[in-house]
Structure formats: structure tokens, C-alpha cells
Amino acid sequence: MERSTGVADPAEGARPRRSAALTWPVAVSAGAFAVFALVRAFGLERGFPAVPLLAYTPYVLAAALPVAVGAAVLRRWASAAVLALAVLVLAVAVVPRAVPHGITGTGGPQVRILTLNTLMGGVDPADLVVLVRERDVDVLALQEVTPALVEGLAAAGIGDVLPHVVDHSGTGVHGSSVHSVFSLTDLGDPGREIGAFHMARARAEVSGRTLEVVSVHPVPPVSPAAVRAWEEGLAAVAELPGPGAGVLGQAEGQDDPLKPDVRVLAGDFNATPDHARMREVLDMGYVSAARMAGDGLTGTWPADGFPPRVAIDHVLVREGMGVGAYEVLDVAGTDHRAVLAEVSLPEPR
């Protein structure tokens, strides 16, 4: 019969402490990822800094995967289960953007649309004209357009390739414009109407179809007050009357010579599909050209990659339109990358 020495085995006392030292951090991590996944799934982001943080959802998914594996290796099964569920929720939201889905052509005319935030007109006008020529651009939607940039583009020969313009340029970050090979009609500016950044809205005649292009640029959500302005800007875009539905304030069924057959929203949305407000825009009958091309995870800001790039510049097309070529391009003089999409319009009725 063994006699007890009355001295506890040091290893026995240490095991629970080592276990707790691992269990609690893993549990806290699991809870944080679960909260983020719930906010993303149900569109619960409110205010600052929650709204800008949602733009980094793909990176949160990438971080959650090894943490979930680590929790399983450590046999923290409850945390591993929570993390696996969070990974699944985020993957359902993120992964489809990397898978091509949609039609590449509709049989109607094709239009090559380029959009770029020029960083307060900091882009070299000559470089931009060269890019338009090289990529055979038909419609150019610009944001943060200053009067000096408009003058510089004219001097660099933009009129030789895109002779028509709807100019809503302004000081600093406020201006926008639409340049086109097709004749244009100025349809107003939903940004100016709410006292925010300008968002030029133009209609083009394209081979028997009317195409509306909006140069989108809501205020970036960089502060509590800016988040409210950002929400108002995206809401103004979402509330534009649907193609074929007439203009604001017009009775349904009344003939409207300016109503477009289709619309493209192109610009710096300061939002990704992980934002509930952006999904509200998409729910109005739009599809991301990047999503259709399987390129929805390619970041567009910041151009230098620090902090990690997020996809906030978009070309959104109406459902039923096709997207063929799609590119994200680097342009000197701005912190945004340009987005080029070749879209096809429905065949004329």
C-alpha cells in the first residue's frame, strides 16, 4: 500500500491552468468571428467604425479559416464549431464573387465602359486619353473631377475619341463627369440633389437603345457624420426610377422621351457587396460586372495596397445585360484603380 507524501504533483496542478490559458483566447476569438459573421449575414452594421470594417470581410474569412483549424487541433470543440459556422456564413457571402456567373453577350450592341476616381483631378490628362485610346473606351465615368482636369482632358485630345460630355466638375473631391463616343443628354445629378458629391447622370443613344450612365460617388464612410451621408448617397442611387419607369415625379404610364432602356452605375461606391446599403442597390435589379466575370475579389482601393485593397469601385449593369471583357487597371496619379467592363445591351425591340 502506497503512502501519500501529502505533496501535490506539480504537473497535475499545471494542466488546468495551461488548458484555461488556451481555452479562453480561442473562445474569445470564436466569439469575435461569430459576431462579425452575424453582422454581415443580417446587415446589422451601423455607424462608424462598423461600416468601413465590413469592407474587409474577405480578409476576415481568410483569418477565420486557420483559427478554426487551430481550435480543432487543440480540441476546443465548442469554439471550433462556432468558428466553422462563421467560416461557412462568410464563405457563402464571399466565395461566389470569384466564380464567373452570368451571360457574356446578349446579341445587342457592345459598349466599353471605364470608370476611375481621379483623386481630385490628380491623374495626368494625357495618360487618361492614352488609356481611353488603348482600351477603345466608349463611355468614361470619372469621379473627383475638377474644372482643371476637364480643361486638361480637352487639351490632351479627349474630344477626338470621346467628343460628348456631361460635365458636373467641382472643387476638390466633389466633381464628376461622363464622357462618351455617343451623344449625351444631361439627366441631372442625384448627388447634388442631396447636397453631397456630384454624381453626373447621362443618357446615350446606342444603336436604337437608350443607355443611362451614372458616375457614382457617395461620401466615404470615414466618420459618424460621413456614414450618414454615405447612406444617403447610396439610397439616392438605389431610388433612381427603373429603366422604362419614367423619371422622378412622373405619373406611371405617361410617355417620357428621356427614360432609358437600360442603366449602368459606374464609379467609386465606397462600398462592397458586404455592406447592406450596397446590397440594397443591387436588389434594385443590378448585377456587378466583376461578379459576372468572376473577378469580384480584386481590390480597387488603395492602389498601393496598404491598407489591404478592397473592391469599392464598380460597374453595375442591369439584369439581362451581358458582360464580356473585364479589367482592373493601374493609373498613375490616383489612389484608385480603374475598372473597365465591356457590356452588351439587350437587342432592340
TAFEN-V118129 format. One record per pair of residues at least 24 apart in sequence whose C-alpha atoms are under 6 Angstrom apart, sorted by sequence separation. I is the first residue (numbers start at 1). J is the second residue. If there is no record, write none. Layout:
i: (I I)
j: (J J)
This chain:
i: (120 121 145 146 174 176 321 112 115 117 119 121 146 112 113 114 115 116 117 118 289 111 113 115 117 125 289 121 125 288 61 129 144 146 287 126 144 145 286 287 144 145 286 144 168 286 303 143 285 286 302 303 142 285 302 303 142 301 141 300 141 300 140 140 139 272 139 271 138 270 138 238 269 269 268 267 267 212 266 30 37 211 266 210 213 216 220 265 210 211 212 213 214 215 216 217 265 27 34 120 211 213 215 216 217 264 30 120 264 141 115 115 48 48 47 47 102 101 100 100 97 100 99 98 97 98 98 97 123 122 119 106 118 55 105 104 103 104 117 104 116 115 115 114 114 113 113 112 112 111 111 43 110 110 109 108 109 108 106 108 105 108 106 107)
j: (144 145 169 170 198 200 345 137 140 142 144 146 171 138 139 140 141 142 143 144 315 138 140 142 144 152 316 149 153 316 90 158 173 175 316 156 174 175 316 317 175 176 317 176 200 318 335 176 318 319 335 336 176 319 336 337 177 336 177 336 178 337 178 179 179 312 180 312 180 312 181 281 312 313 313 313 314 260 314 79 86 260 315 260 263 266 270 315 261 262 263 264 265 266 267 268 316 79 86 172 263 265 267 268 269 316 83 173 317 215 266 267 223 224 224 227 292 292 292 293 291 294 294 294 294 295 296 296 333 333 334 322 334 272 322 322 322 323 336 324 338 338 339 339 340 340 341 341 342 342 343 276 343 344 344 344 345 345 344 346 344 347 346 347)
